[in-house]
Amino acid sequence: MGPGLDDGYTEGSAKTFEWRTPPLWGLGLSMNSQGGSYHLLHDGRAKSIEEAVTLHGGEASASRNRFNQLSGAERNAMLRFLESL
């Protein structure tokens, strides 16, 4: 996720800035299972799906940049889709 999300902790052989994004199935259920608000990313710092996407760097930079280039309607459609998972 890039050095911008580096928290200084390692897990196994991963470097402190290397994290694997898990499959997104169940993402739409996470708000209700997390007390009515989102706590996303490896450390819970993202409080919305949009914030989680925009905080990504490293190998995810291209995806983040494409998301940021979406029109408002396209972005809303993408967020609705992600919330449906």
Protein Blocks (a to p, Z undefined) as FASTA:
>chain_A
ZZklogoiaehjbcfkbccdddfehklmmmmmnoopacedjkopagbfklmmmmpgcjll
mmmmmmmmpcfklmmmmmmmmmmZZ
